[in-house]
């Protein structure tokens, strides 16, 4: 039993109600605590007043699986034990997943960590749905953190209630196993991997099966995630297990086309073995080869290790920064992902998608790697690019080969020029952003549109300088970077230091949450009765009206506003999200074009290579004395 649902009320007679949203006319005094039924038993939450006579129903720490402890460590999630005639209190957040905390986590979050972390949280309106609507649309949020950090706790129910649920949707946040507890693999049946992804699927299935009891529409579920959470949502849209459980996707600066989204299973297994040895495991057999029995012994040993020893982080990890790879990730396991991702994308049902990134994505990764954007770093980034180009040239056909000199020219760093400090800073940030998210986002949009998906692209440019003070030492300049949109969506600060919201901050929060809740409700961020798509990319925006162009009241969408989806001929059309939003057609294909084939080839290699092929590439890189992006 989790910390958030640790109290049960025995012998309480089951009551009716809460199978549907309550009328807004019902006062809190009439019903002190909301209740709801789940397939495992009834739960009791709490109300949160958001203003006037309106309140939300909040249920925290709802278990969707048994605690993955003891013999269940490193196993797929299993259903929780039903609590039958008891009413389970779900009024506090569940434990956070095991990870390596920093002092600010302990001060800010104040929720302990445990393996017993498989819980979710539901925030629902306490009023009737709009006329003509029997249930509320549902958004399920998957947090990011490189598969090793973060939790649902950071995204507080009070702010979600005020900013998102107030706009007539139900919002769900989930927790899943992270790090080695969530993604350990031995590259065989002892530990196939992907338990964190199985957790996400199990949570999503719970929502699908139970959300009607909270007033939600199980046929109108939107999956939303940021960074590794965005990768997870994209992966869940591909797997035969999960791809039919939701209809729409919001991908915030992360998708399955990135080279850090999925790793060769043998590579993750190697990292897991190194971790086990670091924790004291001694391989029974001699020599470099790991047998099935060696792997089985390792898993048994790791079951006895204290859970907190298996937590890790991205902050300060120079290894992650240098390899542009994560230590543990989802893998192609032949089960949850029975085929390479490219084949699964071809088979997957068409979904409507919002996808985008922040203006200077690469800056945060400099801060995480504790690196300054200087000429020393530029030299290092060039070496990584050289590796990517050399390895890409081996994987692509002759017509797609390129050179390091061509690549340098794309970023204004040709040998003829002596770059200034500002040029170096801009180049490093742009390079990092392109490799981490820019190029894969371009490839994703191209692939989705080719399949017939409607895709709304954005670039988030709003930022508050105060919000960046906590990482300012490692930033070459201030701007919207990886994670900045979360500050606006959830009214939090991903970058640690609290700050005072300005009127522009509040305006952007209202704008982006209106766009995303419109998308969840209507499959169109512009709202209902959408006018014809404008093709010129020059939508006029003003701040003079509180009515959208379709005549519906929409305080956040200025008069004349329209977010047009991309087309096959205009993959770079995007909405610039800031206090005064506008459409633009960003011209970056000239920079991306020489790199996309290489990136796609390397991504395909990463997601399909067997151990022998992967080891051959690694050995060749070492023999050639190059820093391989594939090792």
C-alpha positions as semicolon CSV with decimal commas, in nm:
position;residue;x (nm);y (nm);z (nm)
1;X;0,000;0,000;0,000
2;X;0,138;0,341;-0,093
3;X;0,194;0,636;0,135
4;X;-0,084;0,822;-0,042
5;X;-0,344;0,553;-0,007
6;X;-0,222;0,407;0,319
7;X;-0,543;0,467;0,511
8;X;-0,851;0,258;0,442
9;X;-1,189;0,310;0,597
10;X;-1,332;-0,027;0,690
11;X;-1,696;-0,112;0,724
12;X;-1,812;0,197;0,544
13;X;-2,126;0,134;0,349
14;X;-2,074;0,181;-0,023
15;X;-2,248;0,489;-0,154
16;X;-2,378;0,576;-0,493
17;X;-2,256;0,876;-0,688
18;X;-1,932;0,994;-0,844
19;X;-1,990;0,775;-1,145
20;X;-2,052;1,105;-1,323
21;X;-1,942;1,461;-1,273
22;X;-2,133;1,643;-1,004
23;X;-2,345;1,951;-1,061
24;X;-2,172;2,280;-0,996
25;X;-2,467;2,373;-0,776
26;X;-2,364;2,116;-0,517
27;X;-2,174;2,281;-0,235
28;X;-1,871;2,132;-0,064
29;X;-2,067;2,111;0,260
30;X;-2,321;1,877;0,098
31;X;-2,054;1,618;0,030
32;X;-1,731;1,670;0,225
33;X;-1,518;1,428;0,022
34;X;-1,566;1,298;-0,333
35;X;-1,563;0,926;-0,400
36;X;-1,526;0,718;-0,713
37;X;-1,532;0,351;-0,807
38;X;-1,244;0,171;-0,974
39;X;-1,215;-0,189;-1,087
40;X;-1,020;-0,263;-0,769
41;X;-1,242;-0,080;-0,517
42;X;-1,378;0,259;-0,414
43;X;-1,155;0,554;-0,341
44;X;-1,202;0,879;-0,154
45;X;-1,033;1,201;-0,264
46;X;-1,073;1,567;-0,179
47;X;-1,205;1,888;-0,328
48;X;-0,992;2,178;-0,440
49;X;-1,165;2,514;-0,473
50;X;-1,054;2,707;-0,782
51;X;-1,266;3,020;-0,743
52;X;-1,625;3,125;-0,706
53;X;-1,849;2,824;-0,654
54;X;-1,632;2,593;-0,860
55;X;-1,409;2,319;-0,731
56;X;-1,228;2,018;-0,871
57;X;-1,229;1,660;-0,747
58;X;-0,877;1,545;-0,673
59;X;-0,771;1,183;-0,626
60;X;-0,403;1,130;-0,548
61;X;-0,190;0,817;-0,522
62;X;-0,436;0,577;-0,687
63;X;-0,257;0,241;-0,720
64;X;-0,274;0,092;-1,070
65;X;-0,041;-0,200;-0,994
66;X;0,105;-0,390;-0,701
67;X;0,414;-0,238;-0,543
68;X;0,703;-0,376;-0,756
69;X;0,906;-0,490;-0,456
70;X;1,070;-0,816;-0,352
71;X;1,023;-1,078;-0,621
72;X;0,831;-0,824;-0,831
73;X;1,141;-0,607;-0,871
74;X;1,246;-0,612;-1,240
75;X;0,912;-0,771;-1,336
76;X;0,627;-0,637;-1,544
77;X;0,357;-0,463;-1,337
78;X;0,081;-0,687;-1,198
79;X;-0,270;-0,579;-1,089
80;X;-0,309;-0,450;-0,733
81;X;-0,493;-0,654;-0,472
82;X;-0,859;-0,539;-0,467
83;X;-0,970;-0,367;-0,148
84;X;-1,329;-0,490;-0,178
85;X;-1,563;-0,326;0,077
86;X;-1,306;-0,081;0,207
87;X;-1,279;0,279;0,088
88;X;-0,920;0,374;0,017
89;X;-0,813;0,727;0,100
90;X;-0,639;0,886;-0,199
91;X;-0,575;1,237;-0,072
92;X;-0,193;1,257;-0,084
93;X;0,061;1,198;-0,357
94;X;0,217;0,855;-0,380
95;X;0,588;0,797;-0,332
96;X;0,815;0,929;-0,606
97;X;1,008;0,677;-0,811
98;X;1,362;0,597;-0,698
99;X;1,611;0,853;-0,834
100;X;1,910;1,048;-0,714
101;X;1,779;1,358;-0,541
102;X;1,937;1,696;-0,509
103;X;1,876;1,919;-0,211
104;X;1,620;2,129;-0,399
105;X;1,410;1,816;-0,470
106;X;1,387;1,739;-0,101
107;X;1,302;2,099;-0,011
108;X;1,050;2,158;-0,288
109;X;0,870;1,826;-0,331
110;X;0,860;1,689;0,024
111;X;0,740;1,348;-0,092
112;X;0,964;1,054;-0,023
113;X;1,092;0,801;-0,278
114;X;1,017;0,431;-0,289
115;X;0,990;0,136;-0,523
116;X;0,623;0,146;-0,428
117;X;0,563;0,421;-0,682
118;X;0,308;0,282;-0,928
119;X;0,030;0,530;-0,870
120;X;-0,157;0,792;-1,069
121;X;-0,351;1,108;-0,993
122;X;-0,685;1,225;-1,131
123;X;-0,803;1,585;-1,127
124;X;-1,160;1,624;-1,252
125;X;-1,422;1,900;-1,270
126;X;-1,687;1,909;-0,999
127;X;-1,946;2,045;-1,240
128;X;-2,150;1,912;-1,528
129;X;-1,998;1,887;-1,877
130;X;-2,097;2,154;-2,131
131;X;-2,430;2,117;-2,309
132;X;-2,437;1,830;-2,555
133;X;-2,143;1,658;-2,391
134;X;-2,198;1,356;-2,164
135;X;-1,842;1,324;-2,035
136;X;-1,523;1,526;-2,014
137;X;-1,225;1,476;-2,247
138;X;-0,915;1,334;-2,077
139;X;-0,547;1,429;-2,092
140;X;-0,292;1,182;-1,952
141;X;0,050;1,335;-1,882
142;X;0,376;1,135;-1,882
143;X;0,663;1,323;-1,716
144;X;1,011;1,340;-1,863
145;X;1,354;1,330;-1,702
146;X;1,563;1,109;-1,930
147;X;1,398;0,792;-1,790
148;X;1,590;0,850;-1,464
149;X;1,443;1,165;-1,300
150;X;1,128;1,362;-1,214
151;X;0,784;1,261;-1,089
152;X;0,416;1,350;-1,106
153;X;0,456;1,533;-0,774
154;X;0,628;1,830;-0,942
155;X;0,309;1,907;-1,136
156;X;0,080;2,005;-0,851
157;X;-0,290;1,936;-0,853
158;X;-0,373;2,291;-0,738
159;X;-0,215;2,451;-1,045
160;X;-0,342;2,182;-1,281
161;X;-0,691;2,241;-1,141
162;X;-0,674;2,618;-1,193
163;X;-0,497;2,622;-1,530
164;X;-0,622;2,310;-1,707
165;X;-0,915;2,132;-1,542
166;X;-1,095;2,468;-1,523
167;X;-1,117;2,448;-1,903
168;X;-1,350;2,143;-1,891
169;X;-1,107;1,851;-1,912
170;X;-0,994;1,575;-1,678
171;X;-0,618;1,567;-1,624
172;X;-0,426;1,256;-1,515
173;X;-0,059;1,236;-1,412
174;X;0,118;0,903;-1,380
175;X;0,431;0,769;-1,215
176;X;0,646;0,486;-1,345
177;X;0,971;0,314;-1,251
178;X;1,285;0,500;-1,349
179;X;1,653;0,423;-1,393
180;X;1,776;0,069;-1,344
181;X;1,457;-0,032;-1,163
182;X;1,252;0,068;-1,465
183;X;1,479;-0,021;-1,756
184;X;1,722;-0,291;-1,644
185;X;1,789;-0,547;-1,915
186;X;2,023;-0,843;-1,955
187;X;1,949;-0,879;-2,326
188;X;1,776;-1,212;-2,264
189;X;1,474;-1,359;-2,082
190;X;1,621;-1,289;-1,737
191;X;1,539;-0,919;-1,775
192;X;1,396;-0,830;-2,117
193;X;1,373;-0,461;-2,025
194;X;1,109;-0,191;-2,071
195;X;0,939;-0,231;-1,731
196;X;0,899;0,147;-1,709
197;X;0,716;0,142;-2,042
198;X;0,500;-0,149;-1,924
199;X;0,416;0,066;-1,622
200;X;0,304;0,350;-1,847
201;X;0,089;0,115;-2,053
202;X;-0,069;-0,032;-1,739
203;X;-0,150;0,316;-1,608
204;X;-0,299;0,413;-1,944
205;X;-0,508;0,095;-1,949
206;X;-0,632;0,176;-1,598
207;X;-0,741;0,520;-1,720
208;X;-0,916;0,369;-2,022
209;X;-1,104;0,118;-1,805
210;X;-1,195;0,348;-1,514
211;X;-1,207;0,712;-1,624
212;X;-1,582;0,702;-1,695
213;X;-1,632;0,664;-1,320
214;X;-1,466;1,005;-1,277
215;X;-1,682;1,166;-1,545
216;X;-1,430;1,115;-1,825
217;X;-1,476;0,995;-2,181
218;X;-1,271;0,676;-2,242
219;X;-1,308;0,732;-2,617
220;X;-1,151;1,078;-2,602
221;X;-0,811;1,040;-2,437
222;X;-0,513;1,257;-2,533
223;X;-0,165;1,144;-2,433
224;X;0,082;1,421;-2,353
225;X;0,447;1,411;-2,250
226;X;0,762;1,620;-2,242
227;X;1,119;1,514;-2,332
228;X;1,151;1,145;-2,235
229;X;0,779;1,166;-2,158
230;X;0,723;1,278;-2,518
231;X;0,936;0,986;-2,636
232;X;0,722;0,757;-2,420
233;X;0,398;0,893;-2,566
234;X;0,526;0,846;-2,920
235;X;0,640;0,492;-2,837
236;X;0,300;0,414;-2,682
237;X;0,139;0,530;-3,007
238;X;0,345;0,266;-3,192
239;X;0,316;-0,046;-2,973
240;X;0,034;-0,289;-3,061
241;X;-0,041;-0,310;-2,687
242;X;-0,114;0,059;-2,634
243;X;-0,168;0,238;-2,964
244;X;-0,547;0,200;-2,962
245;X;-0,598;0,329;-2,607
246;X;-0,594;0,699;-2,706
247;X;-0,674;0,915;-3,005
248;X;-0,446;1,219;-2,993
249;X;-0,089;1,299;-2,888
250;X;0,092;1,611;-2,764
251;X;0,470;1,572;-2,795
252;X;0,668;1,839;-2,613
253;X;1,037;1,835;-2,716
254;X;1,069;1,459;-2,741
255;X;0,969;1,180;-2,980
256;X;1,076;0,832;-3,085
257;X;1,280;0,959;-3,382
258;X;1,556;1,089;-3,154
259;X;1,879;0,892;-3,128
260;X;1,844;0,893;-2,748
261;X;1,489;0,755;-2,737
262;X;1,572;0,385;-2,778
263;X;1,905;0,203;-2,748
264;X;2,034;-0,133;-2,868
265;X;1,938;-0,378;-2,596
266;X;2,296;-0,505;-2,579
267;X;2,420;-0,152;-2,502
268;X;2,174;-0,101;-2,214
269;X;2,262;-0,451;-2,089
270;X;2,629;-0,353;-2,087
271;X;2,552;-0,044;-1,880
272;X;2,342;-0,250;-1,639
273;X;2,625;-0,501;-1,593
274;X;2,869;-0,220;-1,521
275;X;2,628;-0,086;-1,261
276;X;2,590;-0,428;-1,100
277;X;2,968;-0,470;-1,078
278;X;2,994;-0,120;-0,930
279;X;2,745;-0,234;-0,662
280;X;2,953;-0,541;-0,574
281;X;2,833;-0,815;-0,807
282;X;3,094;-1,073;-0,909
283;X;3,025;-1,260;-1,232
284;X;3,034;-1,637;-1,167
285;X;3,206;-1,726;-1,494
286;X;3,543;-1,600;-1,615
287;X;3,607;-1,409;-1,933
288;X;3,424;-1,123;-2,104
289;X;3,123;-1,324;-2,225
290;X;2,807;-1,311;-2,015
291;X;2,612;-1,637;-2,012
292;X;2,242;-1,683;-1,937
293;X;2,339;-1,805;-1,589
294;X;2,562;-1,501;-1,533
295;X;2,270;-1,275;-1,617
296;X;2,035;-1,469;-1,391
297;X;2,283;-1,439;-1,104
298;X;2,315;-1,065;-1,164
299;X;1,939;-1,011;-1,150
300;X;1,913;-1,210;-0,827
301;X;2,197;-1,010;-0,676
302;X;2,038;-0,680;-0,772
303;X;1,713;-0,786;-0,608
304;X;1,898;-0,777;-0,276
305;X;2,050;-0,432;-0,328
306;X;1,877;-0,142;-0,146
307;X;1,650;0,032;-0,394
308;X;1,811;0,375;-0,351
309;X;2,140;0,234;-0,482
310;X;1,970;0,183;-0,817
311;X;1,871;0,547;-0,860
312;X;2,057;0,783;-1,089
313;X;2,028;1,129;-1,245
314;X;2,117;1,334;-1,553
315;X;2,236;1,645;-1,372
316;X;2,615;1,678;-1,388
317;X;2,654;1,369;-1,607
318;X;2,929;1,446;-1,854
319;X;2,896;1,092;-1,995
320;X;2,538;1,159;-2,108
321;X;2,637;1,495;-2,253
322;X;2,933;1,352;-2,441
323;X;2,756;1,051;-2,589
324;X;2,414;1,212;-2,649
325;X;2,288;0,876;-2,524
326;X;2,113;0,784;-2,199
327;X;2,243;0,503;-1,976
328;X;1,908;0,323;-1,964
329;X;1,626;0,359;-2,214
330;X;1,347;0,160;-2,375
331;X;1,471;-0,117;-2,605
332;X;1,334;-0,321;-2,891
333;X;1,240;-0,628;-2,690
334;X;1,040;-0,836;-2,938
335;X;0,731;-0,803;-2,716
336;X;0,612;-0,451;-2,636
337;X;0,799;-0,349;-2,951
338;X;0,780;-0,660;-3,171
339;X;0,938;-0,489;-3,473
340;X;1,172;-0,199;-3,552
341;X;1,013;0,138;-3,482
342;X;0,998;0,235;-3,850
343;X;0,784;-0,070;-3,928
344;X;0,563;-0,008;-3,627
345;X;0,507;0,352;-3,737
346;X;0,395;0,231;-4,078
347;X;0,141;-0,003;-3,913
348;X;0,017;0,231;-3,640
349;X;-0,321;0,405;-3,670
350;X;-0,318;0,767;-3,781
351;X;-0,349;1,013;-3,493
352;X;-0,381;1,389;-3,468
353;X;-0,064;1,535;-3,319
354;X;0,078;1,850;-3,164
355;X;0,458;1,846;-3,175
356;X;0,722;2,108;-3,112
357;X;1,015;2,232;-2,912
358;X;1,157;2,539;-2,742
359;X;1,357;2,804;-2,924
360;X;1,699;2,716;-2,778
361;X;1,664;2,348;-2,688
362;X;2,038;2,290;-2,668
363;X;2,106;2,532;-2,383
364;X;1,965;2,313;-2,105
365;X;2,192;2,026;-2,204
366;X;2,495;2,249;-2,161
367;X;2,374;2,322;-1,809
368;X;2,300;1,954;-1,733
369;X;2,648;1,863;-1,853
370;X;2,797;2,155;-1,657
371;X;2,965;2,283;-1,974
372;X;3,037;2,637;-2,090
373;X;2,960;2,733;-2,452
374;X;3,318;2,821;-2,547
375;X;3,575;2,723;-2,812
376;X;3,681;2,420;-2,610
377;X;3,325;2,292;-2,613
378;X;3,293;2,380;-2,981
379;X;3,593;2,159;-3,055
380;X;3,429;1,875;-2,866
381;X;3,095;1,919;-3,042
382;X;3,276;1,914;-3,374
383;X;3,434;1,581;-3,282
384;X;3,089;1,439;-3,205
385;X;2,960;1,573;-3,535
386;X;3,258;1,419;-3,713
387;X;3,168;1,085;-3,554
388;X;2,806;1,121;-3,661
389;X;2,907;1,210;-4,017
390;X;3,164;0,927;-4,050
391;X;2,927;0,667;-3,912
392;X;2,634;0,809;-4,108
393;X;2,835;0,795;-4,432
394;X;2,889;0,423;-4,373
395;X;2,516;0,368;-4,333
396;X;2,370;0,586;-4,610
397;X;2,403;0,556;-4,985
398;X;2,665;0,750;-5,182
399;X;2,415;1,020;-5,282
400;X;2,355;1,113;-4,918
401;X;2,715;1,131;-4,800
402;X;2,847;1,460;-4,665
403;X;3,167;1,605;-4,521
404;X;3,264;1,776;-4,197
405;X;3,347;2,089;-4,397
406;X;2,994;2,099;-4,538
407;X;2,853;2,049;-4,190
408;X;3,064;2,332;-4,044
409;X;2,939;2,562;-4,316
410;X;2,580;2,493;-4,211
411;X;2,655;2,660;-3,876
412;X;2,869;2,947;-4,007
413;X;3,194;2,786;-3,889
414;X;3,387;2,744;-4,212
415;X;3,766;2,757;-4,195
416;X;3,770;3,089;-4,380
417;X;3,601;3,261;-4,088
418;X;3,727;3,325;-3,738
419;X;3,412;3,293;-3,532
420;X;3,344;3,547;-3,261
421;X;3,249;3,444;-2,909
422;X;2,883;3,511;-2,989
423;X;2,903;3,299;-3,306
424;X;3,059;3,013;-3,111
425;X;2,788;3,031;-2,845
426;X;2,507;3,039;-3,099
427;X;2,663;2,759;-3,301
428;X;2,708;2,527;-3,002
429;X;2,354;2,585;-2,877
430;X;2,210;2,533;-3,226
431;X;2,415;2,217;-3,287
432;X;2,309;2,065;-2,959
433;X;1,947;2,156;-3,020
434;X;1,954;2,009;-3,370
435;X;2,105;1,678;-3,260
436;X;1,890;1,636;-2,950
437;X;1,552;1,747;-3,089
438;X;1,555;1,966;-3,401
439;X;1,644;1,710;-3,669
440;X;1,434;1,427;-3,521
441;X;1,136;1,663;-3,491
442;X;1,172;1,748;-3,859
443;X;1,190;1,375;-3,944
444;X;0,888;1,301;-3,725
445;X;0,676;1,567;-3,895
446;X;0,779;1,437;-4,237
447;X;0,690;1,078;-4,145
448;X;0,357;1,165;-3,982
449;X;0,236;1,386;-4,267
450;X;0,333;1,115;-4,519
451;X;0,100;0,880;-4,331
452;X;-0,189;1,125;-4,336
453;X;-0,171;1,262;-3,982
454;X;-0,282;1,615;-3,904
455;X;0,013;1,776;-3,726
456;X;0,021;2,113;-3,548
457;X;0,380;2,230;-3,498
458;X;0,497;2,493;-3,250
459;X;0,807;2,671;-3,131
460;X;0,794;2,797;-2,773
461;X;0,987;3,122;-2,735
462;X;0,851;3,275;-2,412
463;X;1,079;3,289;-2,107
464;X;1,120;3,477;-1,782
465;X;1,481;3,562;-1,695
466;X;1,414;3,502;-1,325
467;X;1,314;3,143;-1,397
468;X;1,660;3,072;-1,541
469;X;1,868;3,208;-1,254
470;X;1,923;2,861;-1,105
471;X;2,116;2,745;-1,414
472;X;2,234;3,084;-1,535
473;X;2,601;3,012;-1,473
474;X;2,607;2,761;-1,760
475;X;2,388;2,954;-2,005
476;X;2,560;3,160;-2,277
477;X;2,249;3,379;-2,298
478;X;1,890;3,375;-2,178
479;X;1,606;3,228;-2,381
480;X;1,344;2,954;-2,387
481;X;1,522;2,621;-2,352
482;X;1,433;2,256;-2,306
483;X;1,153;2,242;-2,048
484;X;1,058;2,610;-2,054
485;X;0,705;2,532;-2,173
486;X;0,644;2,331;-1,854
487;X;0,680;2,649;-1,650
488;X;0,385;2,794;-1,841
489;X;0,168;2,483;-1,860
490;X;0,203;2,377;-1,497
491;X;0,295;2,706;-1,330
492;X;0,604;2,537;-1,187
493;X;0,976;2,605;-1,236
494;X;1,167;2,322;-1,389
495;X;1,486;2,519;-1,324
496;X;1,463;2,515;-0,946
497;X;1,449;2,882;-0,838
498;X;1,102;3,021;-0,755
499;X;1,010;3,337;-0,941
500;X;0,730;3,592;-0,960
501;X;0,496;3,553;-1,259
502;X;0,451;3,858;-1,481
503;X;0,140;3,949;-1,676
504;X;0,307;3,802;-1,987
505;X;0,376;3,478;-1,801
506;X;0,009;3,452;-1,704
507;X;-0,100;3,534;-2,057
508;X;0,117;3,258;-2,205
509;X;-0,010;3,011;-1,944
510;X;-0,368;3,086;-2,043
511;X;-0,281;3,069;-2,413
512;X;-0,100;2,735;-2,413
513;X;-0,346;2,562;-2,179
514;X;-0,636;2,684;-2,394
515;X;-0,468;2,553;-2,710
516;X;-0,397;2,215;-2,553
517;X;-0,740;2,172;-2,393
518;X;-0,907;2,274;-2,720
519;X;-0,699;2,006;-2,887
520;X;-0,812;1,748;-2,630
521;X;-1,176;1,848;-2,674
522;X;-1,200;1,901;-3,049
523;X;-0,883;1,749;-3,203
524;X;-0,811;2,109;-3,310
525;X;-0,627;2,364;-3,093
526;X;-0,829;2,644;-3,251
527;X;-1,153;2,519;-3,099
528;X;-1,484;2,409;-3,254
529;X;-1,628;2,523;-3,589
530;X;-1,278;2,578;-3,717
531;X;-1,250;2,814;-4,018
532;X;-1,068;2,707;-4,333
533;X;-0,695;2,665;-4,303
534;X;-0,491;2,968;-4,391
535;X;-0,200;2,885;-4,619
536;X;0,000;3,207;-4,611
537;X;0,159;3,145;-4,272
538;X;0,105;3,508;-4,177
539;X;-0,193;3,493;-3,943
540;X;-0,266;3,829;-3,783
541;X;-0,280;3,837;-3,405
542;X;-0,389;4,116;-3,179
543;X;-0,473;4,158;-2,816
544;X;-0,797;4,348;-2,869
545;X;-1,064;4,081;-2,832
546;X;-1,162;3,798;-2,609
547;X;-1,338;3,609;-2,886
548;X;-1,174;3,362;-3,127
549;X;-1,223;3,383;-3,502
550;X;-1,486;3,110;-3,494
551;X;-1,712;3,317;-3,270
552;X;-1,666;3,097;-2,964
553;X;-1,564;3,267;-2,641
554;X;-1,194;3,198;-2,594
555;X;-1,014;3,456;-2,377
556;X;-0,668;3,331;-2,475
557;X;-0,707;3,325;-2,853
558;X;-0,680;3,672;-3,008
559;X;-0,905;3,796;-3,285
560;X;-0,806;3,645;-3,618
561;X;-0,594;3,376;-3,452
562;X;-0,556;3,047;-3,637
563;X;-0,301;2,770;-3,584
564;X;-0,264;2,603;-3,923
565;X;-0,134;2,246;-3,945
566;X;0,175;2,162;-4,146
567;X;0,164;2,012;-4,494
568;X;0,397;1,789;-4,694
569;X;0,510;2,099;-4,881
570;X;0,550;2,308;-4,569
571;X;0,696;2,103;-4,288
572;X;0,839;2,413;-4,121
573;X;0,513;2,598;-4,066
574;X;0,475;2,652;-3,693
575;X;0,301;2,857;-3,428
576;X;0,536;3,074;-3,225
577;X;0,404;3,051;-2,869
578;X;0,463;3,371;-2,675
579;X;0,252;3,648;-2,526
580;X;0,160;3,760;-2,880
581;X;0,154;3,435;-3,083
582;X;0,196;3,426;-3,458
583;X;0,241;3,179;-3,743
584;X;0,571;3,160;-3,929
585;X;0,750;2,945;-4,181
586;X;1,095;2,889;-4,036
587;X;1,354;2,806;-4,299
588;X;1,582;2,543;-4,152
589;X;1,558;2,269;-4,412
590;X;1,879;2,394;-4,572
591;X;2,059;2,316;-4,246
592;X;1,868;1,994;-4,180
593;X;1,869;1,849;-4,533
594;X;2,235;1,732;-4,537
595;X;2,187;1,575;-4,192
596;X;1,845;1,409;-4,194
597;X;1,950;1,102;-4,394
598;X;2,246;1,043;-4,160
599;X;2,032;1,090;-3,854
600;X;1,763;0,854;-3,983
601;X;2,024;0,593;-4,077
602;X;2,186;0,606;-3,733
603;X;1,845;0,595;-3,565
604;X;1,754;0,289;-3,772
605;X;2,085;0,124;-3,681
606;X;2,033;0,195;-3,310
607;X;1,687;0,041;-3,314
608;X;1,773;-0,267;-3,521
609;X;2,138;-0,364;-3,457
610;X;2,204;-0,699;-3,294
611;X;2,488;-0,747;-3,047
612;X;2,741;-0,868;-3,304
613;X;2,679;-0,576;-3,541
614;X;2,676;-0,322;-3,261
615;X;3,000;-0,452;-3,111
616;X;3,162;-0,445;-3,453
617;X;3,083;-0,075;-3,492
618;X;3,208;-0,002;-3,140
619;X;3,534;-0,187;-3,204
620;X;3,588;-0,011;-3,535
621;X;3,539;0,325;-3,367
622;X;3,796;0,240;-3,100
623;X;4,044;0,109;-3,357
624;X;4,001;0,431;-3,558
625;X;4,048;0,637;-3,241
626;X;3,724;0,831;-3,298
627;X;3,468;0,917;-3,036
628;X;3,170;0,711;-3,151
629;X;2,818;0,838;-3,104
630;X;2,703;0,475;-3,124
631;X;2,905;0,339;-2,832
